[in-house]
């Protein structure tokens, strides 16, 4: 980093500008996640540092929704330029930091929409890479063909969606509770690929609630496979047959897998609303900083949990039905 970093008042002002820019909360969350969740714990590649989501090949990846991504980046770049040109003394904000900050601001606002006043941690210090510093062929192998957190699955995948979710969670070094909280939060934030309604079990999208878990475990709904769409299920009222929700295998695994259902039941409780928000924020913060090797080890350690994920094969073996 070759410039002074933004501080408390700067961060608050930039959050305000981002939220007033006209970008939706779901789009800010989606972009921040797309930038950070390219990280792979296996080889430590990917992540938000460098803002390579604005460069080839990442800006053209299908999962990143290139058309919508370009609109978000254009707005954030304008905010960046206005801030940097107005500052003196060498203080600047990188686009990489601004992308993550936009997601953090959106999560905070969504929490406020649900009645929770919480601050999402943010650590500035990311830099912006150049296209000439980015080997397109080398970075192309990082392109996700699946991301259960965004309910994205490229057609003709051999493995089951729920197995691929665990693979993605493992690459992100997530524990089972962290994965569960993130799925519930991303759905309530309406951060699905293509803005699909699958798993968005709420009438108040962009509001950080535990509605995903409450409605997933609602026994008044009966889930059956869709007759028209692969890997899609319809949740209908048991008494009237009225269609209420749609979901994917990734969504329903949190109802029928024993370990994940136990976690879902915790978050579905009336007295767990604040716990869910806090757990989601902690897991979100972890993902946003996975590639921040410059941060103190004590900070990184605080972001890690201890409960391991079950191997994908165990989850598939545990699948005995689709009704939660």
N, C-alpha and C positions, 0 to 999 in steps of 0.2 A: 504494500500500500504506500503510495507516494504522496498522500494528501492527508490533511486533518480529517478525522472522522466526525460524523454528526453526533450530537448529544441530545439530552432530554428534550429541551425546547424545540430543537430542530426536528426531532422525531415526531413530536406531537403535532407540529405545524404541517409536516409532510403527510401524516396520517389524515389530517383534516382536508388537505388538498386532494388526496387520492379519493377519499370518500365523497367529496363534492364534485368529482370529475365526470360523473355520469356513468361510470363503470359499475356494473352490478356486483353485489357481494359474491355471488356464485362464480362470476367470471374472474374476479380477483383471486378467489380461493383456487380455482381451477388452474390459473396461470402459475401461481406460486407452487402449487403441488407439481405441476408438469415440470417446472424448473428443478425442483429439489429431488423429486422421486425418481429421477434417472440414476440416482446413486446405486451402486452395487457393493455390498459389503464384502463380496468375494475377492474383488480386485481393487476396491477403493476408487473406482472410476465413476464419473458422473457427478451429479449434484448441482446446486444452485450457483456455487462460486464460479465466476467467469461469465455468467449470463449467456452461456452458449445457446440457450433456447432461442436467442434472436439471430443466430448464425446457422448456416447450412452445416450439417443436415437436419438439426433438431427443429428448426422453424418449419420444416416441410413434413414432419412426421404426422401421419394421420391422427394418431391419438392426441396430438397437441392442437388439433383443429386450427390449421394454418390461417384461415380467413379471420376467425375471431381472435386468434393470437396476435395477428398483425395490428388489429384495432387497439388491443390492450397495450401492446408495446409502444405504439405511436403516442398514446395518451401519457404513458409513464415517462417516455423519453422527453416529452414536452415539459412535464413537471420537473424532471431532472435538469433540463437545460435552464429553466427559469430559476431554479434554486441555485445552481452552480454559478450562474452569471451574476446573481445578486449578492453572493457571498464574497467576503474579502478575507485575507489571511490564510488562503490555501485550503479552506474547508470545502469539501465536495461530498456528493453522494453518488455512488456507483449505481448503474441500472440493476446490477445483480442484487444489491441491497434493497433497492426500491421495489423490485418484484416481490421479494420476501416480505418486505414491510407492508406492501399492499395486501398480501394474504393475511398477515397478522392483524391489520386494521379491520379487515372484513370479518375475521373471526371474532374480534372484540365487539364489533357492531352487532353481529348475529347473536352473541351472548347477551348484549344489552337488550336486544329485541325480545329475548326470553326472560328478561328481568334479572340478569346476572351481571354485576359490575366486576369485570376481571381484566387484568392486564396480561396480554400475551408477550412473553419475553422476546426481546429482539437484540441481537448483537451485531452491530455494523462491523465492516472490515472486509467485505467481499470486494473483488475487483472485476473488471470487465475485460474478457479476452478479445482478441482480434481474430478475424477470419483467417489471416495468414498463420495464426498460431494454432489453428484447428485443422487437423488431418481428417478430412471428410470421410474417407474410407474407414479409418480407425474408429471414428465416433459412430458410424452407421450401425455397428454391431450392438450398440446400446439401445437401439430402437425397440420399445416395448411392443410385443404382439398381444399382450394382455395386461390389464391393470384392473383388478377387481375393485380397487378403491374408487376408481372412476367408472365402474361398471362397463369396462371396455374389453371386448374380446374379438380378435380378428377371426373371421370365418375359417372353418376347417382345421381348427386346433385339435390335436389328437387327445390331449389330456383334458380332464374335466375342469370346468371353470373354478370349482372350489379348490382343486389341487393347485391350479395356477395361482389362485389367490395366496395360498400358503407359500408358494415359491416366491412371489413378489414380496410378501411380508418378511420372508427369510432374507432376501436380498437387502431389505431395508433394516435388518437386524431388529425387528419388532418382536415383542413378546405377545402371547395370546391376548392378554387384557388390552395392550396398546393397539393391536390390530382391531379388536372389537370396538373400542372407543372410536377409532378413526373411521371405521365403516359407518357406524351410527351417525357420527358427525358429518361426514362427507355427504351422506344421504339427506340429512336435515338441511344442509347448506345448498342442496340442489346442484351438486358439483359432478353430475354424471356426464359421460361422453355424449355429445349430441343433445344435451339437455333432456335425455329420456326420463320418463317418470318411474322407471323400474326401481323399486326400493325406496322411493321418496314417500314414505308412509306418514305424511303430514299435510295438513291443510294450510300450514304456515311455513312455506319454504323460505330459506335464508334466515331462519330463526333456530338457534342452537338449542334444541330440546332433545329429550330422550324418546320422542315419538316413534322413531324407527323400532325400538325394542318393545314399546308398549303395544303397538299395532301388530308387530310380528307375532307376538305371543297371545294375541286376542283370539280366544277360542270360538268367538262368534263367526269367524271367517274360515272358509274351507278353501284350500289351495289345490288347484288342478293345472296340469300342463295345458298351455295354450294350443289350440288347434291350428293356429296360423303362424306362430313364431317359434323358432327353435330356442331352447334354453330360456324360455319365458313362461311364467306361471301366472295364473289369475286367481286373485283372492276375492271370493264372493261370499255374500251374506248367507249363512247356512239356512236361514228361514225363508228369505225372499229370492235368493239367487242373484241379487244385484251385485254387479261388479264394483268393487271399491278400490282395490290396489292391483298393481302388477309387480312382478319381481323376477329376478334371475336366480340361478342356482347359488350364486355368491351370496345373495341376500338370505335365502332360505336356509343355508347351512347353519346360520346362527340360531335357527329354531330346532333343527333336527339332530345336529351333532351334540353329544352329551356335554363335552367340555365347553363348547361355545354357547350352548343354551344356558348353562349355569351362569356364565358371564352376562348373557343377555338378561337373565332374570334379575341379576343384581341391578343393572342399569335401568330396568323397567320399573323399579319400585318408585313410589311417590316421593319417598325421602332420599332418592338417589339423584335427583335432578342436578343439584350443585356438584355432586361427586362426578357425574358424567361430564359436565362442562370442564371441570378441573382436570380430569383424566384425559379428555380430548385435547385440551390445550397443552398438557405436558407431552403427549405423544406427537402432536403437531410440531412443537418446538424441537423435539428430537429429530424429526425428519428434516426440518428446515436447516439443521446444523450438522447433518451427517458428514459433510465434507469439510467441516471447519476444523481442520487439524491444528490450526493456529490457536484455538481456544484452550484454556487451561484444562488439564486432564480431569480436574475435580469437577469442572462444569460439565464435561462430557459424561463423566461417571454418574452424575445426578440424573441424567436423561435416560439411563439404561435400567431396565427392570430385570427380574430374575426368573420369571416363570417362562419356561421354554414352550415353543409351539410343538404340537404333536406332528410327527412326520406325515406328509400328505397321504401315504398309503393307509394310515390308521383312520384318517377322516373319511376316506372313500369307503373303507371297510365298515365304518359305523353308519353308513347311509342306508337306512332300511325303509325310508318313506319320505314323502315331501311335505306331509302335514306337520306344522310346528306343534 
